[in-house]
Amino acid sequence: MLASLFDPENEHDCVWADSAYSGECFEEFLSLVGFESLIHEKGSRNHPLSDAAKELNRIKSAIRACLEPVFRTMTVSLDGKPTRKPGLERNKAWWGLKNLTFNFLRYLQLRSHVVLAS
């Protein structure tokens, strides 16, 4: 089932995830299917993370923090559940409208901050 989540035609070959997905078996699987792992490293009680690993986790978190609000908004505010519309074109149109709605809401949110700051 895990293999069905990865699209070999994807233009990006990186996998971002938190430390819950770390581990040798997952890393081996990603290398087999041709994806680069950008998964957070996990420390343990007697094996804390090195300073270099902490810095890499900090960089990965900064990038993920920019993307997670988009998915949260899609799920919570825009009812982002899987669609069961017949036909690929209808599904593409449905998600296109959701993306457009998100962009309009984000624009209004940013615009209101500019007005308040002026």
N, C-alpha and C positions, 0 to 999 in steps of 0.2 A: 504494500500500500504506500509506503514511503516513496518509492520510485515514481509513483504517479504524480507526486507534487512537484517534481522537477521537469521543466520543459527544456529539452535539448536545443530548441530553436530560440530560446531566450537570448536577447542581445547582451545581457550581463551574466557573468559566470561566477558571481559572488553570492554567498549565503550569509545573511545577517541573523543572529539569534542570541539569546541570552545564555548564561552558563548552564541552564537546565539541559541544553542540547549538546553540551560538551562531552567528550569521551572518545576513546580510540575507535570504537566500532562506527560511530557516526562520521568521524574524520575519514576513516577508510572508505566508507560508502560514498562520501562526497568526492573523494579523489577518483574513485572508480567511475562515477558518472560525469566527471570532468568539471566539477565546481570547486571554487576556491572558498575555503572556510574563513569567515570573519566572525566566528562565534567567540563570545566572551570566555576568557579563561577562568577557571574556578580554583580557588585555594581550599585547603582543608585545615583541620586543627593543628597538625604538626608540620604542615607544608604550606606556609603562607606564600602568597604571590610575590614575585620579585618586583622591584621598582619598575623595571621595563614592562612587565606584564600589566602592572597597575596603570601605567601610562597608556599602553595600548587599549586597555579596557575603557579608559577615560575618553580616548579619541573615538572609539566605536560607539560609546554612549552618546557623545555629542551629535554624531551623525544620525543615530537612531532616534534621538529626541526630536529631531526636525520632522521625521516621517510619522511617528506614532500618533500625533494628534489628528492627522488626516484620516487614518484608519479608524480611530476612535470616533470621529465625527461621522464617518460613513456608517459605522455600525450603530451608534446610539441615536444620533439626530436624524439621519437620513434612512433609517431602517435598512441597513446594509446587509440583509440576509441574502442567501443565494437565490437567484431568480429562476423561475420555472416557466419562462416564456417560450412558446414554440418558435424555433428558428434562431439561427445565429445572428441575423441582422436585427431582430427585435431585442435580443440581449445586448448587442453592441449599442443600440440606440438607448436602451434603458440605462446602461452604465454611463454612456456619454452624457445623458441628462443629469444623472447624479453628480458626475464630475463638474458639469457646468454649474449646477446648483451650489456645490461646495465652493467653487471659485467665486461665485457671486457673494456668498455669505462671508467668505474670507476677505474679499475686497471691502465689503461694508464694515467688517470688523476693523480692518486696518485704517479705513477712511475715518471711522469714528474716533480712533486714537489720534489721528492727525488733527482733526477738528478740535478735540479737547486740548491738545498740546499747544495749539496756536493762541 
